[in-house]
Amino acid sequence: MMVRFYFHSLRSYSEPLSAAVENFRKALFNFYADVLEGKQKPGGNRYLDLISTPAQDIEKLRLELLKELEKEVQKYI
């Protein structure tokens, strides 16, 4: 929200993060939908794939955005 309203220059960091989070959310939703429909067992390799690499990517993007946001905020302090 801060990026959208105050720091437009950081969109190149916030948009990939938002997209990664949305893709992660959709993948987990689809996985659990498959579990509920009996197409997939809870846990297993598919679940681990869903949470390991995407979660690491999201964390990397989040840290990059926070670092750049801190730089921007420091300009005004």
N, C-alpha and C positions, 0 to 999 in steps of 0.2 A: 504494500500500500504506500509506503514511504517513497519507493522508487517511482510509482505511478504518478504521485502528486507533487513530489518535491525534487527528485533526482532523475530526471528524464534521461540523462546521459548513461545511467546504469541499466537501461533496458536490455542492452546486449548481454547482461549478466542475469537479469531477472526472468526474461522470457524463456531461455533454455531451462532454467530451474523450474519454472511453472509447467513447461511442457513435460519435463522428466517426471515431476510429481504426478501429473495427470495420467501419463502413460503407466506409471507404477500403480496408481489407484485402479485404473481400468483392468490391468493385468490381474491384480489381486481379486477384484470383483468377479472377473471371468473365471478365475480359478475356483473361488468359493461357490459360484453358480454351478460349475461342473461338479463340485463335491456334493452339493445339495441334490443335483439331478442324478447322482450315482455314476457319473462319467469319470470321476477322478477320486482317488482315495486321499484322505487328509494326510498332510505331510509329504514325504517322498522327495525325489529329486526335482520335480517340477516346482514344488514350493520353494525349495532352497535356491533354485535358479531365479525365482521371482524376487526373493528378498536379498540376495547377496550382492550381485553386481549392480542392479539398479539402485539399491540403497547406497552403495559406495559412490556411484555416480552422482546421486542426489546430494550426498554429503559434500563431495568435492565442489559441486556447483554452489551449494549453500555457503561454504567457506569462502569461495572466490567472491561471491556477492557481498558477504559481510566485510571482507577486507576492503573492497572498493567503496562500500558504503561508509566505512570508518574514515577512509581518505577524504571522501566528500564532506563528511560532517566536520572533520578537522579544519577544513578551509574556513568554516564559519565560527570557529571557537576562538 
